[in-house]
Structure formats: C-alpha cells, structure tokens
Amino acid sequence: MIFNTVLNKNDFMFFQEVITRESGIQIPETKFSLVQARLMRRMRSLNIATYTDYRNFLDENYYDEIENFVNCITTNKTEFFREKHHFEFMTESLFEDYRKQKKKKIRIWSAGCSTGEEPYSIAITCNSFFEKNEINDLKILATDIDTDVLQKAEKGTYPFESISFLEDKIVNKFFSRNEPDSDYFTVAEYLKANIRFRKLNLLNDRFPMKGPFDIIFCRNVIIYFDKASQKKLFTNIYNLMHENSYLFIGHSESLNDMSNMFKLVGRSIYRKVI
C-alpha cells in the first residue's frame, strides 16, 4: 500500500479538537509535523493510507480507537531524577521533618508519570532515606492518560543507558540485570510494591482517589493546557492536599495566577495555602 504522508489543515484541526476534548492538551500549529509523524505510525499499523481515511476511521470507531489515538499523540519524555533539586528538597527538608515527627504514613502522587521513571525515583529517594522501621506505610500513586506508557511503567524494565548515570550503589540496590549479558535492567520488586499505576485523565471533573497526599508531583504536564484547564486541575489538586502538603511542578511552569491556593517555597516547589 502507498501511504499519503501529507496531512492537510482541515484534518489537522480535527485532530487538534479531538485531543483537546479528550485530554485537555492544546496542540499548536508548530506541532504539525509531530502530529503528522505520530499518526502515520498508527495508520501504518492499521493499513490506512491517508489521514482523511484515518479521520473517518476514528469517527466511525471512536470508542474503540480513541485510546490508541491519545496514546500516539501524547508526549512522554522523562528520565530518572529529572529536576534533581526536587528530590534533594524531599530528602533535606521534608523527610528530615517527617523523621522528627516520627511520621509513619506517607502518601505521594505522581501525576503524569509516563514510563515510570518519576515514581521509581520517588520510591528510591524514600527507601534510601528511611530505615525499614521508620516508615511502615508508604504508598505512591502513579497516573497517566496513556495506557501504553503505564504498561511499560508497571513492567519497570529500562535499557542501561537510562540508568547509566546513576550511582553504582543505587543501581546495585534497586535494579537487577535481566540476563547476565543483557542491556536491560528491572526495578526491584520490593520497590514496585510501594507504587500503584492507574489510568487517569487530569481534566476529569472528579478524581477517584480521596487523598490527602503529603507530596504531589505534577511536572511538565500543564504546558499544553489552557488557563481554564490549569485552574480546574490545580483546584482538584488543592482539594487532595492537607495543610502541610507540597506540590512540585516543572521548571518552566508557574502557579502565579493561583497565589490564593499555593505559596512558592522553593524552585518550582509550592505549599498549600490555608
């Protein structure tokens, strides 16, 4: 089959509208080539030759296809210990306070967890700081709208290049090589036991979890959300926090418009305002 690799403007606008409606993500025209390339991969797997044909296919098989469509459009760039200062703040400030308080229960949410590097980095940080008898109830919720990346996250297997920059003591303690000569490493089962991976659209009117969370990571998620969607999301997040909760966002993001709900206390680190 000969594939038509040219996406016309009308079809692009249709796909823009669908992804915004389903995920809240705003796809600007500057991402035209990205949408074109990612949809072509999906079209090839379905043996559909043109973007217009795929548009019609999506329209006719909406409930069966929409998850695949969202999965192929959403961006999932992440790495272990991304924005290292967040993890340093957890260790040097929050966890020191938890230790003084003899806190036994910690609840953390990784929103937009992608392929799992963020929640596993959180779990490694917790396990590296606390002795076994200090924290007896650690739970990390990791959510994403993309079911493909959630499957990869649950599996917890990564190529060596993804963990090559980590200290040897971290790799040796928290990862195991799949086979003697393999270039792939899998996260330790006891680390996985602290994490629950779930599908979640951050623009849902209500979230199924009750909280409250002590720490929430919502990093590099809102950059494609409009102001109304951001306000809705962070209002829901606010309601899942207690008075001593902390929120971490991406370095290029800001909550300046929500100073009545969140107070800046560090680099892209916020505390709930009561």
C-alpha positions as CSV (number, residue, x, y, z in Angstrom):
1,M,0.0,0.0,0.0
2,I,1.2,3.5,-0.8
3,F,0.8,5.9,2.2
4,N,0.0,9.6,1.7
5,T,2.3,11.3,4.2
6,V,0.8,14.8,3.8
7,L,-1.6,15.9,6.5
8,N,-4.0,18.6,5.3
9,K,-5.0,21.6,7.5
10,N,-8.7,20.5,8.0
11,D,-7.7,17.1,9.2
12,F,-5.1,18.6,11.5
13,M,-7.7,20.9,13.0
14,F,-10.0,17.9,13.5
15,F,-7.2,16.0,15.4
16,Q,-6.4,19.1,17.4
17,E,-10.0,19.3,18.6
18,V,-10.2,15.7,19.5
19,I,-7.0,15.6,21.6
20,T,-8.1,18.8,23.4
21,R,-11.5,17.4,24.1
22,E,-10.2,14.1,25.4
23,S,-7.1,15.1,27.3
24,G,-7.1,18.9,27.6
25,I,-3.8,19.1,25.7
26,Q,-3.6,22.1,23.3
27,I,-1.6,21.2,20.2
28,P,-0.3,24.3,18.5
29,E,0.3,24.6,14.7
30,T,4.1,24.4,15.5
31,K,3.5,20.7,16.4
32,F,2.0,20.0,12.9
33,S,5.0,17.8,11.9
34,L,4.9,15.9,15.2
35,V,1.2,15.0,14.8
36,Q,1.8,14.0,11.2
37,A,4.6,11.6,12.1
38,R,2.9,10.1,15.1
39,L,-0.4,9.5,13.3
40,M,1.4,7.9,10.4
41,R,2.8,5.2,12.6
42,R,-0.7,4.4,13.8
43,M,-2.0,4.5,10.2
44,R,0.6,2.0,9.1
45,S,-0.3,-0.4,11.8
46,L,-4.0,-0.2,10.7
47,N,-3.1,-0.2,7.0
48,I,-4.9,3.0,6.4
49,A,-3.4,5.1,3.5
50,T,-4.5,8.7,4.2
51,Y,-5.0,11.0,7.1
52,T,-8.6,11.6,5.9
53,D,-9.3,7.9,5.9
54,Y,-7.9,7.7,9.5
55,R,-10.0,10.6,10.5
56,N,-13.1,8.8,9.2
57,F,-12.0,5.6,10.9
58,L,-11.6,7.4,14.2
59,D,-15.0,9.0,13.7
60,E,-16.7,5.6,13.0
61,N,-14.8,3.6,15.7
62,Y,-14.5,6.3,18.2
63,Y,-14.8,4.4,21.5
64,D,-12.6,1.6,20.3
65,E,-9.9,3.8,18.7
66,I,-9.8,6.9,20.9
67,E,-7.4,5.3,23.5
68,N,-4.9,4.4,20.7
69,F,-5.2,7.9,19.2
70,V,-4.5,9.6,22.6
71,N,-1.6,7.3,23.2
72,C,0.1,8.0,19.9
73,I,-0.3,11.8,20.2
74,T,0.7,12.4,23.8
75,T,4.3,13.3,24.6
76,N,6.1,11.1,27.2
77,K,9.6,12.5,27.8
78,T,11.1,11.7,31.2
79,E,14.1,10.4,33.0
80,F,15.3,9.2,36.4
81,F,15.7,12.0,39.0
82,R,14.7,14.7,36.5
83,E,15.0,18.2,38.1
84,K,17.2,16.8,40.9
85,H,16.6,19.7,43.3
86,H,13.1,18.4,43.9
87,F,14.5,15.1,45.3
88,E,17.1,17.0,47.3
89,F,14.3,19.1,48.8
90,M,12.4,16.0,49.8
91,T,15.5,14.5,51.5
92,E,16.9,17.6,53.1
93,S,13.7,19.3,54.2
94,L,10.6,17.2,54.1
95,F,12.0,13.8,55.1
96,E,14.0,15.4,57.9
97,D,10.8,16.9,59.3
98,Y,8.9,13.6,58.9
99,R,11.7,11.9,60.9
100,K,11.5,14.4,63.7
101,Q,7.7,14.0,63.7
102,K,8.1,10.2,63.7
103,K,5.7,10.1,60.8
104,K,4.9,6.5,59.8
105,K,2.5,7.1,56.9
106,I,3.4,8.9,53.7
107,R,1.2,9.4,50.6
108,I,2.7,10.6,47.3
109,W,1.1,11.2,43.9
110,S,3.0,11.2,40.6
111,A,0.6,12.8,38.1
112,G,1.6,12.3,34.5
113,C,4.0,9.5,35.4
114,S,4.8,8.5,31.9
115,T,7.0,5.3,31.7
116,G,7.6,5.3,35.4
117,E,11.0,7.0,35.9
118,E,9.5,9.7,38.2
119,P,7.6,7.4,40.7
120,Y,10.5,5.0,40.8
121,S,12.8,7.9,41.6
122,I,10.4,9.0,44.3
123,A,10.4,5.4,45.8
124,I,14.2,5.2,45.6
125,T,14.5,8.5,47.4
126,C,12.1,7.3,50.2
127,N,13.8,4.0,50.6
128,S,17.3,5.5,50.6
129,F,16.5,7.9,53.4
130,F,14.3,6.0,55.8
131,E,15.3,2.9,57.7
132,K,12.8,-0.1,57.4
133,N,11.3,0.5,60.8
134,E,10.8,4.3,60.3
135,I,8.1,4.3,57.6
136,N,5.7,1.4,57.7
137,D,3.0,2.8,55.4
138,L,4.4,4.3,52.1
139,K,2.1,4.4,49.1
140,I,2.8,6.1,45.8
141,L,0.1,6.6,43.3
142,A,1.3,7.0,39.7
143,T,-1.1,8.1,37.0
144,D,-1.1,8.8,33.3
145,I,-3.7,9.1,30.5
146,D,-1.5,7.0,28.1
147,T,-2.1,3.2,28.7
148,D,0.9,2.2,26.7
149,V,3.4,4.1,28.9
150,L,1.6,2.8,32.0
151,Q,2.2,-0.8,30.9
152,K,5.9,0.0,30.5
153,A,6.0,1.7,33.9
154,E,4.4,-1.3,35.6
155,K,6.9,-3.6,34.0
156,G,9.8,-1.4,35.3
157,T,12.4,-2.5,32.7
158,Y,14.8,0.0,31.3
159,P,17.8,0.0,29.0
160,F,21.2,0.5,30.7
161,E,21.5,4.0,29.0
162,S,18.5,5.1,31.1
163,I,20.3,4.3,34.4
164,S,24.0,4.6,33.4
165,F,24.3,8.0,35.1
166,L,23.0,6.7,38.5
167,E,25.4,5.9,41.3
168,D,26.5,2.3,41.4
169,K,25.1,1.8,44.9
170,I,21.6,2.8,43.6
171,V,21.8,0.6,40.6
172,N,23.0,-2.4,42.7
173,K,20.4,-1.9,45.3
174,F,17.3,-1.1,43.3
175,F,17.8,-2.7,39.9
176,S,18.7,-6.2,38.6
177,R,20.1,-7.1,35.2
178,N,17.5,-9.2,33.3
179,E,20.1,-11.7,32.0
180,P,23.9,-11.9,32.6
181,D,24.7,-10.2,29.2
182,S,21.5,-8.1,28.9
183,D,21.5,-4.4,28.4
184,Y,18.2,-4.2,30.3
185,F,17.6,-3.7,34.0
186,T,14.4,-4.2,36.0
187,V,13.3,-2.3,39.2
188,A,13.4,-4.4,42.4
189,E,10.0,-6.0,43.3
190,Y,10.0,-4.5,46.8
191,L,10.3,-1.1,45.3
192,K,7.4,-1.7,42.9
193,A,5.3,-2.9,45.9
194,N,5.1,0.8,47.1
195,I,3.6,2.0,43.8
196,R,0.1,1.7,42.1
197,F,-0.1,2.6,38.5
198,R,-3.5,3.8,37.3
199,K,-5.0,5.5,34.2
200,L,-6.3,9.0,34.9
201,N,-7.3,12.0,32.8
202,L,-6.2,15.0,34.8
203,L,-9.2,17.0,33.4
204,N,-11.8,14.8,34.9
205,D,-14.3,16.7,36.9
206,R,-13.6,14.5,39.9
207,F,-10.7,12.2,40.8
208,P,-11.4,8.7,42.2
209,M,-8.7,8.9,44.9
210,K,-9.6,10.6,48.2
211,G,-6.2,11.7,49.5
212,P,-4.9,13.6,51.2
213,F,-1.4,13.4,49.7
214,D,1.7,14.7,51.5
215,I,3.6,15.3,48.3
216,I,2.3,15.7,44.7
217,F,4.4,15.7,41.6
218,C,2.6,17.4,38.6
219,R,5.6,18.3,36.4
220,N,5.7,19.3,32.8
221,V,2.0,18.4,32.5
222,I,0.2,21.7,32.1
223,I,2.4,23.3,29.4
224,Y,-0.2,22.4,26.8
225,F,-3.3,23.2,29.0
226,D,-5.2,26.4,28.6
227,K,-5.7,28.7,31.7
228,A,-9.2,27.3,32.4
229,S,-7.9,23.7,32.3
230,Q,-5.0,24.6,34.6
231,K,-7.3,26.2,37.1
232,K,-9.6,23.2,37.1
233,L,-6.7,20.8,37.6
234,F,-5.0,22.7,40.4
235,T,-8.3,23.3,42.2
236,N,-8.8,19.5,42.3
237,I,-5.2,19.0,43.4
238,Y,-5.6,21.6,46.1
239,N,-8.6,19.6,47.5
240,L,-6.4,16.5,47.7
241,M,-3.8,18.2,49.9
242,H,-3.7,18.8,53.7
243,E,-2.2,21.9,55.3
244,N,1.4,20.6,55.2
245,S,1.3,19.2,51.7
246,Y,3.8,20.2,49.0
247,L,3.4,20.4,45.2
248,F,6.2,20.1,42.7
249,I,5.8,21.4,39.1
250,G,8.0,21.7,36.1
251,H,10.8,24.3,35.9
252,S,9.1,26.1,33.0
253,E,5.7,26.2,34.7
254,S,4.2,28.6,37.2
255,L,1.3,29.0,39.6
256,N,1.5,32.8,39.8
257,D,-2.2,33.0,38.9
258,M,-3.1,30.8,41.9
259,S,-1.3,32.5,44.7
260,N,-4.5,32.3,46.8
261,M,-4.1,28.5,46.8
262,F,-0.3,27.9,46.6
263,K,2.7,29.6,48.0
264,L,6.1,29.3,46.4
265,V,8.7,27.9,48.8
266,G,11.5,26.8,46.5
267,R,12.4,26.3,42.9
268,S,9.1,25.2,41.3
269,I,8.0,23.9,44.8
270,Y,4.8,25.1,46.3
271,R,2.9,24.7,49.7
272,K,-0.8,24.7,50.1
273,V,-2.3,28.0,51.3
274,I,-4.9,27.6,54.0
